[in-house]
């Protein structure tokens, strides 16, 4: 299976909006994606874009190929240069370190709450009327 990172067109007629996705190269352009890893809006001036760098690096490490347009967008953002130079490994290490910290803090036992002043522990006697 050949995996590609490419753009998936969304939006309305004359108002395109693209998602950067990971897909099998045999799937149609607007078909099911394996992962959404960013977006690109060419309509706004200047064009706006946002990418999940860590996810892009993971897929590039696994051997995903870039389409020409995706390659030019990632080059503009400097993501491709960081991948080629090896700087991306530091970014991935920081991300895994922060996710481990978040997981350990979430699994840490919570401190018990102080006992609330409530009714006494003595059993209540039924009242007969």
Secondary structure as GFF3:
##gff-version 3
##sequence-region A 1 129
A	DSSP	beta_strand	3	12	.	.	.	ID=ss1
A	DSSP	beta_strand	15	24	.	.	.	ID=ss2
A	DSSP	beta_strand	35	41	.	.	.	ID=ss3
A	DSSP	beta_strand	48	51	.	.	.	ID=ss4
A	DSSP	alpha_helix	53	61	.	.	.	ID=ss5
A	DSSP	beta_strand	65	66	.	.	.	ID=ss6
A	DSSP	alpha_helix	68	77	.	.	.	ID=ss7
A	DSSP	alpha_helix	79	85	.	.	.	ID=ss8
A	DSSP	alpha_helix	88	107	.	.	.	ID=ss9
###
